[in-house]
Amino acid sequence: MSEVIRLEVLRYHPETDSEPHFQSYTVPYSDDWVVLDALNHVKDHLDATLSYRWSCHMAVCGSCGMMINGESKLSCHTFLRDYRGGVIRVEPLDHFPIERDLVIVMDSFMDKLSAVKPYLIPKEEKPLSAGEYLQSPGEMQTFHQYTQCINCLLCYAACPQCGLNEDFVGPAALALAHRYNLDSRDGGKSTRAEVVASNEGIWECTFVGACSQVCPKHVDPAAAIQQTKISASVDWLTDLLKPGAHR
Amino acid sequence: MSRRPYVRQVERSWWLRQPRYVLYMIRELTSLFVGLYGALLVVGLVRLSQGHAAWDGFVAAFSGPLGVAFQLVCLFFAIYHSVTWFALTPKAMPLMMKGEPVPGVVIVGAHYVAWAVVSIIVLFGAGM
């Protein structure tokens, strides 16, 4: 018999289950298979009722984030060969409600993301005839890494603060806010500060650093948040000291 | 089809689940000892302001085996706290020079140099 590997998958059906439970599947082992391939094998050949999100199979779409042996990972980016001889335990991303099986409810993240206004808010609106908002390569480099975020939510699943306080804006949204605050074409920093510099924003972060360690795109949300803390503190102090700025 | 999302509770032992969380909690714990040593310094200042006898009593109390052991424990945790903080500084304080990012090792190294300089000044001031 050719080599196999065992998956233990957390299942939850909202209409029939009162709570989630693990179900085991034995799938063929292949050196070049990732966990997503194994799940697709289950779906296609063993159990068509298994639900999970995926799309691109190449770490670009950010859909297939899951807890794999307790670590948040993209299942398309996690090879079976790294678990050879063992059991692979697959669960939905931590710190999110389970919609069904491995599918999480991500509404809270979508609300937080839109709350930080992750888009360019120009310092001053220009008419089309005035041309583009220009930027040098050096100016672009200051924020480039943060543009790599694919909203896969691995950082939210790795961050203990996200689990302990559901209102925490969280790593990805704060990193994206930082991305636009750093952009030389942007003038929306003070507008974003209402959410970013609130108690549920950067100040809820205690610099565990797990967000940056699990990011599959090498974004560094922990760094973004610490830099925002410094910048927000400077802004607060400046406002305090500026004549007539406080009453 | 009705929606009935299942919410999982975070266990109290969440920090034991991964080595990175344990290391984080140890670092948080070190703050307690840094704070305790800070409190010790404040008490020392108060005793100093109360005169020679009070100060001598304070010094004697912390020169015994227990006092020295307490200070050694605080020193160990303060060093752990400082070293782990220095390791994080390139994230919190990235620098750009001539359009290029300054390498992390330079930022961390500068903190060690500053630590050494301040320590030498303090030791010099203490008459060593």
HADDOCK unambig.tbl for C-alpha pairs under 7 A between the chains (distance, minus, plus):
assign (segid A and resid 14 and name CA) (segid B and resid 3 and name CA) 6.65 0.50 0.50
assign (segid A and resid 14 and name CA) (segid B and resid 4 and name CA) 5.28 0.50 0.50
assign (segid A and resid 14 and name CA) (segid B and resid 5 and name CA) 6.75 0.50 0.50
assign (segid A and resid 97 and name CA) (segid B and resid 5 and name CA) 5.64 0.50 0.50
assign (segid A and resid 97 and name CA) (segid B and resid 6 and name CA) 5.27 0.50 0.50
assign (segid A and resid 97 and name CA) (segid B and resid 7 and name CA) 4.49 0.50 0.50
assign (segid A and resid 97 and name CA) (segid B and resid 8 and name CA) 6.74 0.50 0.50
assign (segid A and resid 98 and name CA) (segid B and resid 5 and name CA) 5.19 0.50 0.50
assign (segid A and resid 98 and name CA) (segid B and resid 6 and name CA) 4.94 0.50 0.50
assign (segid A and resid 98 and name CA) (segid B and resid 7 and name CA) 6.45 0.50 0.50
assign (segid A and resid 99 and name CA) (segid B and resid 4 and name CA) 6.99 0.50 0.50
assign (segid A and resid 99 and name CA) (segid B and resid 5 and name CA) 4.67 0.50 0.50
assign (segid A and resid 99 and name CA) (segid B and resid 6 and name CA) 6.72 0.50 0.50
assign (segid A and resid 138 and name CA) (segid B and resid 99 and name CA) 5.82 0.50 0.50
assign (segid A and resid 163 and name CA) (segid B and resid 10 and name CA) 6.29 0.50 0.50
assign (segid A and resid 164 and name CA) (segid B and resid 10 and name CA) 6.89 0.50 0.50
assign (segid A and resid 208 and name CA) (segid B and resid 24 and name CA) 5.94 0.50 0.50
assign (segid A and resid 223 and name CA) (segid B and resid 91 and name CA) 4.49 0.50 0.50
assign (segid A and resid 223 and name CA) (segid B and resid 92 and name CA) 5.42 0.50 0.50
assign (segid A and resid 226 and name CA) (segid B and resid 92 and name CA) 4.96 0.50 0.50
assign (segid A and resid 227 and name CA) (segid B and resid 92 and name CA) 5.19 0.50 0.50
assign (segid A and resid 227 and name CA) (segid B and resid 93 and name CA) 6.62 0.50 0.50
